[in-house]
Amino acid sequence: MKLNQSEMKLMELIWEHEPVGSGELVALSEKRMGWKKSTMYTVLSHLVKKGAAANRESVVTSLRDRDSTLSERSENIVGADFGGSLPMFLTAFFGGRKLSAAEAEELKALIDSYTEDKA
């Protein structure tokens, strides 16, 4: 399921506050994103049609968890924009920025935890 940037912004609000009344979601989206009521309901209707959220009796909940949604989104970006190459993605992501020693160690530990064969 592909969610656009606006849909992801609204999903973040839903994940943070669910279950959330649709009226409260209007207020939250206006405060955080400057959206009008009609914009929030339009984006919410797209999320409902895509099966990402539900709006039952004016109570909004997510139908997809945050972690799997972000994981899928990341895979789509790496696949579509970087030919599936994680090293290419990371090179572009860092853009010449240097990592602190702590960040580098954290990334090394993360990579090690996902490495299949640690020969």
Residue frames relative to the residue before (quaternion, step in Angstrom):
aa qw qx qy qz dx dy dz
M 1.0000 0.0000 0.0000 0.0000 0.00 0.00 0.00
K 0.1912 -0.7835 0.5828 0.0992 3.56 -0.74 1.04
L 0.1043 -0.7758 0.6213 0.0337 3.52 -0.87 1.05
N 0.3848 -0.7152 0.5289 0.2464 3.56 -0.93 0.86
Q 0.7494 -0.4228 0.2682 0.4332 3.56 -1.31 0.16
S 0.6583 0.5036 -0.3129 0.4637 3.61 0.93 -0.83
E 0.6514 0.5107 -0.3112 0.4669 3.55 0.98 -0.83
M 0.6426 0.5135 -0.3217 0.4690 3.58 1.02 -0.76
K 0.6241 0.5361 -0.3420 0.4541 3.61 0.99 -0.76
L 0.6854 0.4656 -0.2905 0.4786 3.57 0.91 -0.87
M 0.6136 0.5393 -0.3512 0.4575 3.59 1.04 -0.70
E 0.6112 0.5477 -0.3525 0.4497 3.60 1.00 -0.75
L 0.6535 0.4997 -0.3097 0.4769 3.59 0.97 -0.84
I 0.6470 0.5182 -0.3202 0.4587 3.56 0.94 -0.88
W 0.6650 0.5042 -0.3112 0.4547 3.60 0.85 -0.94
E 0.6732 0.5142 -0.2950 0.4420 3.57 0.98 -0.83
H 0.8275 0.2797 -0.0892 0.4787 3.59 0.96 -0.87
E 0.4690 0.7188 -0.4383 0.2670 3.62 1.17 -0.13
P 0.5355 -0.2427 -0.8088 0.0127 1.41 -2.05 1.40
V 0.1160 -0.8084 0.5768 0.0162 3.54 -0.94 0.90
G 0.4787 -0.6577 0.5015 0.2946 3.54 -0.99 0.85
S 0.5668 -0.6234 0.4089 0.3505 3.58 -1.00 0.76
G 0.6158 0.5413 -0.3473 0.4551 3.61 1.08 -0.62
E 0.6512 0.4946 -0.3052 0.4880 3.55 1.03 -0.81
L 0.6295 0.5359 -0.3268 0.4579 3.57 1.06 -0.76
V 0.5884 0.5462 -0.3583 0.4766 3.59 1.11 -0.66
A 0.6841 0.4860 -0.2869 0.4620 3.60 0.85 -0.99
L 0.6603 0.5096 -0.3066 0.4587 3.59 0.95 -0.85
S 0.6837 0.4764 -0.2927 0.4690 3.59 0.93 -0.85
E 0.6132 0.5238 -0.3506 0.4761 3.58 1.12 -0.58
K 0.6801 0.4966 -0.2887 0.4555 3.57 0.92 -0.92
R 0.7550 0.4099 -0.2229 0.4608 3.59 0.79 -1.00
M 0.8272 0.2312 -0.0902 0.5041 3.59 0.87 -0.96
G 0.4546 -0.6975 0.4442 0.3310 3.58 1.25 -0.17
W 0.3867 0.7448 -0.4620 0.2867 3.57 1.21 0.46
K 0.4256 -0.6439 0.5726 0.2763 3.51 -1.27 0.58
K 0.7033 -0.4660 0.3374 0.4176 3.55 -1.28 0.39
S 0.6759 0.5090 -0.3002 0.4404 3.58 0.88 -0.95
T 0.6241 0.5334 -0.3393 0.4592 3.59 1.05 -0.72
M 0.6559 0.5097 -0.3217 0.4545 3.58 0.87 -0.91
Y 0.6914 0.4760 -0.2918 0.4585 3.59 0.86 -0.92
T 0.6094 0.5373 -0.3542 0.4630 3.61 1.08 -0.61
V 0.6783 0.4729 -0.2881 0.4830 3.58 0.87 -0.97
L 0.6373 0.5248 -0.3276 0.4595 3.59 0.97 -0.82
S 0.6491 0.5120 -0.3346 0.4523 3.61 0.91 -0.79
H 0.6158 0.5283 -0.3428 0.4735 3.61 1.10 -0.65
L 0.6546 0.5114 -0.3094 0.4629 3.58 0.98 -0.86
V 0.6366 0.5153 -0.3218 0.4750 3.58 1.03 -0.78
K 0.6648 0.5043 -0.3034 0.4600 3.62 0.92 -0.90
K 0.6942 0.4617 -0.2656 0.4842 3.59 1.09 -0.71
G 0.4869 -0.6902 0.4156 0.3375 3.58 1.28 -0.15
A 0.4694 0.6844 -0.4359 0.3482 3.58 1.21 0.41
A 0.7987 0.1071 -0.0298 0.5914 3.58 1.14 -0.62
A 0.2358 -0.7358 0.6139 0.1616 3.52 -1.33 0.35
N 0.1106 -0.7552 0.6431 0.0629 3.54 -1.20 0.69
R 0.1166 0.8056 -0.5621 0.1464 3.55 0.00 1.34
E 0.8418 -0.0585 -0.0131 0.5364 3.53 -0.75 1.13
S 0.6663 -0.5446 0.2665 0.4341 3.55 1.02 0.99
V 0.5760 0.5077 -0.4099 0.4924 3.58 1.16 0.65
V 0.2028 -0.8079 0.5493 0.0666 3.54 -0.66 1.18
T 0.0268 0.7738 -0.6310 0.0482 3.53 -1.00 0.97
S 0.4871 -0.6325 0.5054 0.3275 3.55 -1.25 0.37
L 0.2645 -0.7362 0.5987 0.1723 3.53 -1.24 0.55
R 0.7065 0.3171 -0.2163 0.5945 3.56 1.36 -0.09
D 0.3991 -0.7125 0.5119 0.2665 3.58 -0.92 0.81
R 0.6653 -0.5522 0.3529 0.3578 3.53 -1.23 0.64
D 0.6848 0.5167 -0.3028 0.4152 3.58 0.77 -1.02
S 0.7013 0.4472 -0.2889 0.4740 3.61 0.81 -0.90
T 0.6177 0.5378 -0.3464 0.4574 3.60 1.07 -0.65
L 0.6837 0.4717 -0.2829 0.4796 3.60 0.92 -0.91
S 0.6199 0.5403 -0.3367 0.4587 3.57 1.05 -0.73
E 0.6669 0.4946 -0.2931 0.4740 3.57 0.90 -0.94
R 0.6430 0.5238 -0.3142 0.4620 3.57 0.98 -0.87
S 0.6543 0.5121 -0.3081 0.4634 3.59 0.96 -0.86
E 0.6425 0.5197 -0.3175 0.4651 3.57 0.96 -0.87
N 0.6443 0.5206 -0.3208 0.4593 3.58 0.99 -0.81
I 0.6569 0.5075 -0.3105 0.4631 3.60 0.95 -0.85
V 0.6740 0.4818 -0.2995 0.4731 3.59 0.84 -0.96
G 0.6763 0.5037 -0.2941 0.4499 3.58 0.93 -0.86
A 0.7475 0.4274 -0.2283 0.4544 3.56 0.77 -1.03
D 0.7933 0.3536 -0.1665 0.4668 3.57 0.82 -0.97
F 0.7971 0.2678 -0.1247 0.5267 3.60 1.15 -0.52
G 0.5301 -0.6763 0.3865 0.3349 3.57 1.21 0.56
G 0.6674 -0.5188 0.2929 0.4468 3.56 1.14 0.59
S 0.5526 0.6327 -0.3811 0.3862 3.58 1.29 0.03
L 0.3301 -0.7552 0.5387 0.1746 3.55 -0.51 1.21
P 0.6383 0.5141 -0.3534 0.4510 3.66 0.92 -0.70
M 0.6288 0.5159 -0.3424 0.4703 3.63 1.02 -0.72
F 0.6376 0.5289 -0.3221 0.4582 3.56 0.98 -0.87
L 0.6853 0.4884 -0.2912 0.4549 3.59 0.83 -0.97
T 0.6124 0.5425 -0.3475 0.4581 3.59 1.03 -0.75
A 0.6776 0.4698 -0.2848 0.4889 3.58 0.92 -0.90
F 0.6408 0.5477 -0.3220 0.4310 3.57 0.97 -0.86
F 0.7042 0.4506 -0.2714 0.4769 3.58 0.87 -0.94
G 0.1135 -0.8526 0.5049 0.0721 3.60 1.10 -0.61
G 0.7445 -0.4039 0.2235 0.4823 3.59 0.95 0.81
R 0.4882 0.6600 -0.4320 0.3735 3.58 1.27 -0.13
K 0.3682 -0.7196 0.5495 0.2114 3.56 -1.03 0.79
L 0.3757 -0.7080 0.5562 0.2196 3.55 -1.13 0.73
S 0.4688 -0.6067 0.5423 0.3436 3.53 -1.18 0.49
A 0.6550 -0.5000 0.3790 0.4212 3.59 -1.24 0.34
A 0.6477 0.5230 -0.3156 0.4553 3.59 1.00 -0.81
E 0.6455 0.5090 -0.3181 0.4722 3.61 0.97 -0.82
A 0.6490 0.5197 -0.3135 0.4588 3.58 0.94 -0.89
E 0.6641 0.4953 -0.3062 0.4689 3.60 0.93 -0.86
E 0.6378 0.5267 -0.3233 0.4597 3.56 1.00 -0.81
L 0.6669 0.4876 -0.2971 0.4787 3.59 0.97 -0.85
K 0.6244 0.5296 -0.3412 0.4617 3.61 0.99 -0.76
A 0.6595 0.5012 -0.3061 0.4692 3.58 0.92 -0.87
L 0.6404 0.5227 -0.3163 0.4654 3.57 1.02 -0.81
I 0.6527 0.5043 -0.3076 0.4744 3.57 0.93 -0.92
D 0.6446 0.5255 -0.3200 0.4539 3.58 0.94 -0.87
S 0.6682 0.5141 -0.3080 0.4408 3.59 0.98 -0.80
Y 0.7251 0.3898 -0.2308 0.5187 3.60 1.23 -0.42
T 0.4920 0.6605 -0.4327 0.3668 3.60 1.24 0.05
E 0.4559 -0.7145 0.4652 0.2555 3.57 -0.81 1.02
D 0.8110 0.0828 -0.0017 0.5792 3.57 0.67 -1.13
K 0.1149 -0.7906 0.6005 0.0341 3.53 -0.53 1.18
A 0.0112 -0.8569 0.5147 -0.0267 3.57 0.52 1.22
